[in-house]
């Protein structure tokens, strides 16, 4: 009897631990996408401009981008399970505060608090995979997390629209409260306790490095998001401040007794290459979210409902393929699947860069599905390859760096490739609303995206040869 119980018992705890991690990733993704559809409603409810209510989204993204590495390191020091439970509880509290917000300012502040919690959840969810599942199943677990992230992104706009239509905008943000409570309960009961580690003298937490990195990333994110497509003196000043902050951060970290990010880890060429490739690939994926709505609405003349349905195809493909991608990674290894994913993205971007306007919805959806499939393969293989080789004491900060590279790609894609699309479209006919102008702008934007994916493929080839 005992041998039978020893084999059967571990599967249930592992499954429940994975479920809690998956729900944590789902909450963080849902927090990003669910408010987008509600921005017009919020502008009307608070009698505010679109530029003002846009900070409901920006505050969340800024908090994640500026703090995700710091909370990863904090998890390495204080305990990842303990900090993740605190992050889930904070996210649930901030969601309730968002739903009860009496003014737009309070709502924006609550969203920033929610973003801090989401940073904790995103970084430590990935880091805890190594402690919750066997190493041979890491790829499958990473694929599952990718699926939940895609599901959260896909269902956010439709769920938010449904709740606003039936119950008002407050229901849109309150829906994550019961889900947060369930996630916390599952994580508390089923996440494994941290393995005991020998007591060693600690030099403490790098507060100065944390502050410098947060200010540097905040300046970069603001430089990329302010101005709505135009790059003025304020954007330039913020970008210069970000460059100076980066230099000062490197100077401080090289001399810190217990640095936030040990600069020695970047001597690992595999890790450095993986971070750069992740940023490049995510920049391209953000272009699909920025350019796609314009092309479908103004290029193909689709109404809003059909635009939303077509845009959901990408996240649905990612949701359906991430878990199989993880199994493929476990079987064939990370390098082959990395090349396969990047190769698929090259083919998809090539198709979009040569897409004639007369090809219609099918002409757009087919290469977009190839791009999304390639992205799901690449992300699963890339994340698995990095996290499988990380030492126990660096899991949090490395997971934070992976998420940071993704967020920087999102910010850069929205701003830089968004600006490329705007300039290419207006250069065609001096009228952004003209279908031919939109089609021309999309082709040029994905030609640039093709170059970026090509760069990632070259990096992968060089990294393999070394």
C-alpha positions as CSV (number, residue, x, y, z in Angstrom):
1,X,0.0,0.0,0.0
2,X,2.7,2.5,0.9
3,X,4.5,2.5,-2.5
4,X,1.1,3.2,-4.2
5,X,0.4,6.2,-2.0
6,X,4.0,7.5,-2.5
7,X,3.5,7.7,-6.2
8,X,-0.1,9.0,-6.3
9,X,0.0,11.6,-3.6
10,X,2.4,14.3,-5.0
11,X,0.3,14.9,-8.1
12,X,-2.6,16.6,-6.3
13,X,-0.5,19.0,-4.3
14,X,1.5,19.9,-7.4
15,X,-1.6,20.5,-9.4
16,X,-3.2,22.7,-6.7
17,X,0.1,24.7,-6.3
18,X,0.2,25.2,-10.1
19,X,-3.5,26.3,-10.0
20,X,-2.7,29.0,-7.4
21,X,0.3,30.2,-9.5
22,X,-1.9,30.2,-12.7
23,X,-4.6,32.2,-11.0
24,X,-2.0,34.7,-9.8
25,X,-0.7,35.2,-13.3
26,X,-4.3,35.4,-14.6
27,X,-5.1,38.2,-12.1
28,X,-2.1,40.3,-13.1
29,X,-2.9,40.0,-16.8
30,X,-6.6,40.7,-16.2
31,X,-5.7,43.8,-14.3
32,X,-3.9,45.1,-17.4
33,X,-6.6,44.4,-20.0
34,X,-9.9,44.7,-18.3
35,X,-9.9,48.5,-17.8
36,X,-9.1,49.3,-21.5
37,X,-12.6,48.9,-22.6
38,X,-13.9,51.0,-19.7
39,X,-11.8,54.2,-20.4
40,X,-14.6,56.0,-22.3
41,X,-17.1,55.1,-19.5
42,X,-14.6,56.4,-16.8
43,X,-14.2,59.7,-18.8
44,X,-18.0,60.2,-18.7
45,X,-18.3,59.1,-15.0
46,X,-15.7,61.4,-13.7
47,X,-16.2,64.2,-16.3
48,X,-12.6,63.9,-17.4
49,X,-10.6,63.9,-20.6
50,X,-9.3,60.8,-22.3
51,X,-5.7,61.9,-21.5
52,X,-6.7,62.0,-17.8
53,X,-8.4,58.6,-17.6
54,X,-5.6,57.0,-19.6
55,X,-3.6,57.3,-16.4
56,X,-5.8,54.5,-15.0
57,X,-3.9,52.2,-17.4
58,X,-0.5,54.0,-17.3
59,X,-0.3,54.0,-13.5
60,X,-0.7,50.2,-13.4
61,X,1.9,49.6,-16.1
62,X,4.4,52.1,-14.6
63,X,4.2,50.5,-11.2
64,X,4.9,47.0,-12.7
65,X,7.7,48.3,-14.9
66,X,9.5,50.2,-12.2
67,X,9.3,47.7,-9.4
68,X,9.3,44.2,-10.8
69,X,13.0,43.6,-10.5
70,X,13.1,45.1,-6.9
71,X,10.2,42.9,-5.7
72,X,11.9,39.8,-7.3
73,X,15.1,40.5,-5.2
74,X,13.0,41.2,-2.1
75,X,11.4,37.8,-2.6
76,X,14.8,36.2,-2.7
77,X,15.6,37.8,0.6
78,X,12.3,37.6,2.6
79,X,10.9,34.4,1.1
80,X,9.0,34.1,-2.2
81,X,6.0,32.3,-0.8
82,X,5.5,34.9,1.9
83,X,5.9,37.8,-0.4
84,X,3.6,36.3,-3.0
85,X,0.8,35.9,-0.5
86,X,1.3,39.5,0.5
87,X,1.1,40.5,-3.1
88,X,-2.1,38.6,-3.7
89,X,-3.7,40.2,-0.6
90,X,-2.5,43.7,-1.7
91,X,-4.0,43.1,-5.2
92,X,-7.3,42.1,-3.7
93,X,-7.4,45.1,-1.3
94,X,-6.4,47.5,-4.2
95,X,-9.1,46.0,-6.4
96,X,-11.7,46.8,-3.7
97,X,-10.3,50.3,-3.3
98,X,-10.6,50.8,-7.1
99,X,-14.3,49.8,-6.9
100,X,-15.0,52.2,-4.1
101,X,-13.0,55.1,-5.4
102,X,-14.9,58.4,-5.0
103,X,-12.7,60.3,-7.5
104,X,-10.5,59.7,-10.5
105,X,-7.4,60.6,-8.4
106,X,-8.2,57.9,-5.9
107,X,-8.8,55.4,-8.7
108,X,-5.4,56.2,-10.3
109,X,-3.7,55.8,-6.9
110,X,-5.4,52.5,-6.3
111,X,-4.4,51.3,-9.7
112,X,-0.8,52.1,-9.0
113,X,-1.1,50.1,-5.7
114,X,-2.6,47.3,-7.8
115,X,0.3,47.5,-10.2
116,X,2.8,47.1,-7.3
117,X,0.9,44.0,-6.3
118,X,0.8,42.7,-9.9
119,X,4.6,43.2,-10.1
120,X,5.0,40.9,-7.0
121,X,2.7,38.3,-8.5
122,X,4.3,38.3,-11.9
123,X,7.9,38.0,-10.7
124,X,7.3,35.5,-7.9
125,X,4.9,33.3,-9.8
126,X,7.6,32.5,-12.3
127,X,10.2,32.1,-9.6
128,X,8.1,29.7,-7.6
129,X,7.7,27.3,-10.5
130,X,11.1,25.9,-9.7
131,X,10.0,25.1,-6.2
132,X,6.6,23.7,-7.0
133,X,7.1,21.3,-10.0
134,X,9.8,18.8,-10.9
135,X,12.6,20.2,-13.2
136,X,11.5,17.9,-16.1
137,X,8.1,19.6,-16.1
138,X,9.3,23.2,-16.0
139,X,8.5,23.8,-19.7
140,X,4.9,22.5,-19.2
141,X,4.5,24.7,-16.1
142,X,5.8,27.8,-18.0
143,X,3.5,27.0,-20.8
144,X,0.6,26.9,-18.4
145,X,1.5,30.3,-17.0
146,X,1.8,31.7,-20.6
147,X,-1.7,30.3,-21.2
148,X,-3.2,32.0,-18.2
149,X,-1.5,35.3,-19.1
150,X,-3.0,35.1,-22.6
151,X,-6.4,34.1,-21.2
152,X,-6.4,37.1,-18.9
153,X,-5.4,39.4,-21.8
154,X,-8.0,37.9,-24.1
155,X,-11.0,37.9,-21.7
156,X,-10.3,41.3,-20.1
157,X,-12.0,43.5,-22.8
158,X,-15.0,41.3,-23.3
159,X,-15.5,40.6,-19.5
160,X,-15.1,44.3,-18.8
161,X,-17.5,45.3,-21.4
162,X,-20.1,42.8,-20.2
163,X,-19.8,44.0,-16.6
164,X,-20.0,47.7,-17.5
165,X,-23.1,47.0,-19.6
166,X,-24.8,45.1,-16.9
167,X,-23.7,46.6,-13.6
168,X,-21.6,49.8,-14.2
169,X,-17.8,50.5,-14.2
170,X,-17.3,49.6,-10.6
171,X,-18.2,45.9,-11.3
172,X,-15.3,45.9,-13.8
173,X,-12.7,46.4,-11.1
174,X,-14.5,44.6,-8.2
175,X,-14.7,41.3,-10.1
176,X,-11.1,40.6,-9.2
177,X,-11.8,40.7,-5.5
178,X,-13.4,37.2,-5.1
179,X,-10.9,35.8,-7.6
180,X,-8.1,37.3,-5.5
181,X,-9.5,35.8,-2.3
182,X,-9.7,32.4,-3.9
183,X,-6.1,32.7,-5.3
184,X,-4.8,33.7,-1.8
185,X,-6.5,30.7,-0.1
186,X,-5.2,28.2,-2.7
187,X,-1.6,29.7,-2.5
188,X,-1.7,29.7,1.3
189,X,-2.8,26.1,1.5
190,X,-0.9,24.5,-1.3
191,X,2.3,26.4,-2.2
192,X,5.3,24.6,-0.7
193,X,7.1,26.1,2.2
194,X,10.6,27.5,1.5
195,X,13.3,25.0,2.1
196,X,15.4,25.9,5.1
197,X,18.7,27.7,4.3
198,X,21.8,28.0,6.4
199,X,22.0,31.3,8.3
200,X,24.6,33.6,6.7
201,X,25.4,37.2,7.4
202,X,23.3,39.5,5.2
203,X,24.3,42.9,4.0
204,X,20.7,44.0,3.8
205,X,18.5,45.2,1.0
206,X,19.9,47.6,-1.6
207,X,17.6,50.5,-1.0
208,X,19.7,53.0,-3.0
209,X,19.9,50.7,-6.0
210,X,16.2,50.0,-5.8
211,X,15.3,53.7,-5.8
212,X,17.7,54.5,-8.7
213,X,16.3,51.6,-10.8
214,X,12.7,52.6,-10.1
215,X,13.4,56.3,-11.1
216,X,15.3,55.2,-14.2
217,X,12.6,52.9,-15.4
218,X,9.9,55.3,-14.6
219,X,11.7,58.1,-16.6
220,X,12.0,55.7,-19.6
221,X,8.4,54.6,-19.4
222,X,7.2,58.2,-19.2
223,X,9.4,59.3,-22.0
224,X,7.9,56.5,-24.2
225,X,4.2,57.2,-23.2
226,X,3.9,61.0,-22.8
227,X,2.9,63.1,-25.8
228,X,0.6,60.5,-27.5
229,X,2.9,59.8,-30.4
230,X,4.8,63.1,-30.6
231,X,8.3,63.3,-29.2
232,X,8.9,66.7,-27.5
233,X,11.4,68.3,-25.2
234,X,9.9,66.7,-22.1
235,X,10.3,63.2,-23.7
236,X,13.9,64.0,-24.6
237,X,14.6,65.2,-21.1
238,X,13.1,62.1,-19.5
239,X,15.0,59.9,-21.9
240,X,18.3,61.7,-21.0
241,X,17.4,61.3,-17.3
242,X,16.9,57.6,-17.9
243,X,20.3,57.2,-19.5
244,X,22.0,59.2,-16.7
245,X,20.1,57.1,-14.1
246,X,21.2,53.9,-15.8
247,X,24.8,55.0,-15.6
248,X,24.5,56.0,-12.0
249,X,22.7,52.7,-11.2
250,X,25.6,50.6,-12.7
251,X,28.1,52.7,-10.7
252,X,26.2,52.1,-7.5
253,X,25.6,48.4,-8.1
254,X,29.3,47.8,-8.8
255,X,30.1,49.0,-5.3
256,X,27.2,47.8,-3.3
257,X,27.8,45.2,-0.6
258,X,24.5,43.4,-1.5
259,X,23.5,44.7,-4.9
260,X,19.9,44.6,-6.2
261,X,21.2,43.2,-9.4
262,X,24.7,41.6,-9.4
263,X,26.3,42.9,-12.6
264,X,28.2,39.6,-12.8
265,X,25.0,37.8,-13.9
266,X,25.1,39.7,-17.2
267,X,28.4,37.9,-18.0
268,X,26.2,35.0,-18.7
269,X,25.8,35.4,-22.4
270,X,22.8,33.1,-22.5
271,X,20.9,35.2,-20.0
272,X,21.8,38.5,-21.6
273,X,20.8,37.2,-25.0
274,X,17.5,35.9,-23.7
275,X,16.6,39.2,-22.1
276,X,17.4,41.2,-25.3
277,X,15.5,38.7,-27.5
278,X,12.5,38.9,-25.1
279,X,12.4,42.7,-25.3
280,X,12.7,42.7,-29.2
281,X,10.0,40.0,-29.6
282,X,7.6,41.7,-27.2
283,X,8.1,45.0,-28.9
284,X,6.8,43.3,-32.1
285,X,3.8,41.8,-30.3
286,X,2.8,45.2,-29.0
287,X,2.7,46.5,-32.6
288,X,-0.1,44.0,-33.3
289,X,-2.2,45.5,-30.5
290,X,-1.4,49.1,-31.6
291,X,-1.7,48.8,-35.4
292,X,-4.4,46.0,-35.5
293,X,-7.4,48.1,-34.4
294,X,-6.6,50.9,-36.9
295,X,-6.2,48.5,-39.8
296,X,-9.4,46.5,-39.0
297,X,-11.5,49.6,-38.3
298,X,-10.2,52.2,-40.8
299,X,-8.5,49.9,-43.3
300,X,-11.1,47.2,-43.6
301,X,-14.1,49.2,-42.3
302,X,-15.2,46.8,-39.5
303,X,-17.5,47.8,-36.7
304,X,-16.3,47.8,-33.1
305,X,-17.7,44.4,-32.2
306,X,-16.1,42.6,-35.1
307,X,-12.8,44.4,-34.5
308,X,-12.9,43.1,-30.9
309,X,-13.6,39.6,-32.1
310,X,-10.8,39.6,-34.7
311,X,-8.3,41.0,-32.1
312,X,-9.2,38.2,-29.7
313,X,-7.9,35.6,-32.2
314,X,-4.3,36.3,-31.2
315,X,-4.7,35.8,-27.4
316,X,-6.9,32.8,-28.0
317,X,-4.2,31.2,-30.2
318,X,-1.6,31.9,-27.5
319,X,-3.9,30.4,-24.8
320,X,-4.5,27.2,-26.9
321,X,-0.8,26.7,-27.8
322,X,1.1,27.7,-24.7
323,X,0.6,24.4,-22.8
324,X,1.4,22.2,-25.8
325,X,4.4,24.5,-26.4
326,X,5.6,23.7,-22.9
327,X,5.3,20.0,-23.5
328,X,7.2,20.4,-26.8
329,X,10.0,22.3,-25.0
330,X,10.2,19.6,-22.3
331,X,10.6,17.0,-25.1
332,X,12.8,18.7,-27.7
333,X,14.7,21.3,-25.7
334,X,14.7,25.0,-25.5
335,X,17.1,25.9,-28.3
336,X,15.2,24.1,-31.1
337,X,11.9,25.6,-30.0
338,X,13.4,29.1,-29.7
339,X,14.5,28.9,-33.3
340,X,11.2,27.5,-34.4
341,X,9.3,30.3,-32.6
342,X,11.4,33.1,-34.0
343,X,11.2,31.5,-37.5
344,X,7.4,31.5,-37.3
345,X,7.4,35.1,-36.3
346,X,9.6,36.0,-39.2
347,X,7.2,34.3,-41.6
348,X,4.2,36.0,-40.0
349,X,5.8,39.5,-40.1
350,X,6.8,38.9,-43.7
351,X,3.2,38.2,-44.6
352,X,1.9,41.3,-42.8
353,X,4.5,43.5,-44.4
354,X,3.3,42.4,-47.8
355,X,-0.4,42.3,-47.1
356,X,-2.6,43.8,-49.8
357,X,-5.7,45.7,-48.6
358,X,-8.0,43.5,-50.7
359,X,-7.1,40.3,-48.8
360,X,-9.7,41.2,-46.1
361,X,-10.0,39.7,-42.7
362,X,-8.6,36.2,-43.6
363,X,-5.5,37.9,-45.1
364,X,-4.9,39.7,-41.8
365,X,-5.8,36.8,-39.4
366,X,-3.7,34.1,-41.1
367,X,-0.2,35.7,-40.7
368,X,-1.3,37.2,-37.3
369,X,-2.0,33.6,-36.1
370,X,1.5,32.6,-37.3
371,X,3.1,35.5,-35.4
372,X,1.2,34.6,-32.2
373,X,2.0,30.9,-32.4
374,X,5.7,31.8,-32.9
375,X,5.5,34.2,-29.9
376,X,4.0,31.5,-27.7
377,X,6.7,29.0,-28.7
378,X,9.5,31.5,-28.2
379,X,8.3,32.8,-24.8
380,X,7.8,29.3,-23.4
381,X,11.2,28.1,-24.6
382,X,13.1,31.3,-23.6
383,X,11.6,31.5,-20.1
384,X,12.1,27.8,-19.5
385,X,15.8,28.0,-20.7
386,X,16.5,30.8,-18.3
387,X,14.7,29.7,-15.2
388,X,15.9,26.1,-15.5
389,X,19.5,27.2,-15.0
390,X,19.0,29.9,-12.2
391,X,20.4,29.3,-8.8
392,X,18.0,29.2,-5.8
393,X,19.1,32.6,-4.4
394,X,18.6,34.4,-7.7
395,X,15.2,33.0,-8.9
396,X,13.2,36.1,-7.9
397,X,15.5,38.7,-9.5
398,X,16.0,36.7,-12.7
399,X,12.2,36.2,-13.0
400,X,11.9,40.0,-12.4
401,X,14.4,40.7,-15.2
402,X,12.5,38.5,-17.6
403,X,9.2,40.3,-16.8
404,X,11.0,43.6,-17.0
405,X,12.3,42.9,-20.5
406,X,8.7,42.0,-21.5
407,X,7.3,45.2,-20.1
408,X,10.0,47.4,-21.7
409,X,9.2,45.7,-25.0
410,X,5.5,46.6,-24.5
411,X,6.2,50.2,-23.7
412,X,8.7,50.5,-26.6
413,X,6.4,48.8,-29.0
414,X,3.5,51.0,-28.1
415,X,5.5,54.2,-28.6
416,X,8.2,53.5,-31.2
417,X,6.3,51.2,-33.5
418,X,3.1,53.3,-32.9
419,X,5.0,56.4,-34.1
420,X,6.3,54.4,-37.1
421,X,2.7,53.5,-38.1
422,X,1.5,57.1,-37.6
423,X,4.3,58.6,-39.7
424,X,4.1,55.9,-42.4
425,X,0.3,56.3,-42.7
426,X,0.3,60.1,-43.0
427,X,3.2,60.0,-45.4
428,X,1.1,57.9,-47.8
429,X,-1.9,60.2,-48.2
430,X,-1.7,62.9,-45.5
431,X,-4.9,61.4,-44.0
432,X,-4.6,58.8,-41.3
433,X,-8.2,57.7,-41.8
434,X,-7.8,56.8,-45.5
435,X,-7.9,53.0,-45.9
436,X,-4.9,52.9,-48.3
437,X,-2.9,55.1,-45.8
438,X,-3.7,52.7,-43.0
439,X,-2.7,49.7,-45.1
440,X,0.5,51.3,-46.2
441,X,1.3,52.2,-42.6
442,X,0.7,48.7,-41.4
443,X,3.0,47.2,-44.1
444,X,5.8,49.5,-43.2
445,X,5.4,49.0,-39.5
446,X,5.6,45.2,-39.9
447,X,8.6,45.6,-42.2
448,X,10.3,47.3,-39.2
449,X,9.0,44.5,-37.0
450,X,10.5,42.0,-39.3
451,X,13.9,43.6,-38.9
452,X,13.5,43.4,-35.1
453,X,12.6,39.7,-35.1
454,X,15.5,39.1,-37.5
455,X,17.8,40.7,-35.0
456,X,16.5,38.4,-32.3
457,X,17.1,35.4,-34.6
458,X,20.6,36.5,-35.3
459,X,21.2,36.8,-31.5
460,X,19.9,33.3,-31.0
461,X,22.2,32.0,-33.7
462,X,25.3,33.8,-32.3
463,X,24.4,32.6,-28.8
464,X,24.1,29.0,-30.0
465,X,27.5,29.2,-31.8
466,X,29.1,30.3,-28.6
